[in-house]
Amino acid sequence: MIILEKSSCPSCGSTEISSIYEINNIPIHSVLLFQTKEKAMTYPKRDIKLGFCEKCGCISNVSFDTGVHEYSDGYESTQIYSTTFNVFARKLAKSLIDRYNLYRKDIIEIGCGQGEFLSMLCEGGENRGIGFDPAYTPGRNENLEKNQVSIIKDFYSEKYADIQCDFLCCRMTLEHIYETADFIRTVKKSIENKPDTIVFFQVPDVRRILKDQAFWDIYYEHCSYFSPGSLAQLFRNNGFEVIDMWIDYEDQYIMLGARLGQGRKSNSFPVEEDILLLKSMVDIFSQNCKNQLNSWKIYLERAKKNGRRVVLWGGGSKGVAFLTTLNIIKEIEYVVDINPNKNGTYMAGTGQKVVAPEFLMQYKPDAVIVMNPIYRKEIQETLDRMGIIAELKSV
């Protein structure tokens, strides 16, 4: 029996938590830029022990250490170099502008990265934006000033509560926060003087991870995992009315719009699942995930034995989780990434060198493992342009 290190759910406070997954020695960061193989391989590691809250459905890393992270310079998480992702981001920005009438409004984005999405929101609606991100690199995004965007290189907290807005956006950040209820209460407090403010959150949908036994989507930075039902409950429990909820990006992301409740009762949405259904998905994941792990180990061992060259496409968190969970050192020598800032760096934990796509013309791989199926078409087109014939295998 696994002893849970944290005894209560950070989302609802319940003590009804069951252990569902454990993996040891995972790098505490996945997308820091490591300039040497030695530094990448010796970077600090911690254990992941996922606990499932039987009451609200939130899944959290009960062994998470909130003090180890360094979201600072060298943290490289942008996805803007992908055409597929850019199309999605621009479509989402336009959708939010139209849906919430974001024209000549004040917008805050928490966890804004280099400000690319915030710039899209401001450019599309003549809005004014303030972003918060400790990993922001000043001068990197030349479009900020012309789009009336300023960025504060810091975590968002109560000390910024006096900065008012009409729309508060937080994308792919909540999953990096362990004390999720405390954070949502901080957001609530910051908009209490402006109760018409709309908040919008985007997080990964844990149901896809459970359904696909996607161990490559479980890494140390992600300490909180949500389904539509558990995410909606988190907001409702903390005084919000959920006004929108939908799934996007080929079922990968949950989108939630909310505002202060003011006594109004939130309607449930068709995408919200029953807690018993979620529990059954959790049980199936726990039972079958080892089969997924073994299947990939056998594939890579066989490829190595047969002299086949295998590369991974995707030098982000999914790639790090895939390699470190399987403890892949020699079976894969290179990882491809289209982000030029990653070229020549090394993967956290396992030390594979990150290379640009053009490197494959000389390396001539036999197989390319795609770390996110949504990019498969884009990657195949790139390989075709370079004249590379290889097995394309998606996780």
Buried (B, 14 or more C-beta within 10 A) or exposed (E): EEEBEBEBBBBBEBEEBBBBBEBEEBBBBBBBBBEEBEBBBEBBBBBBBBBBBBBBBBBBBBBBBEEEBEBEBBBBBBBBEBBBBBEBBBEBBBEBBEEBEBEEBBBBBBBBBBBBBBBBBBBBBEBBBBBBBBBBBEEEBEBBEEBBBEBBBEBBEEEBBEBEBBBBBBBBBBBBBBBBBEBBBBBBEBBEEEEEBBBBBBBBBBBBBBEBBBBBBBBBBBBBBBBBBBBBBBBBBBBBBBBBBBBBBEEBBBBBBBBBBEEEEBEEBEBBBEBEEBBEBBBEBBEEBEEBBEEBBEBBEEBBEEEBBBBBBBBBBBBBBBBBBBEBEEBBBBBBBBBEBBBEBBBBBBBBBBBBBEBBEEBEBBBBBBBBEBBBEBBBEBBEEEEBEBEBBBB
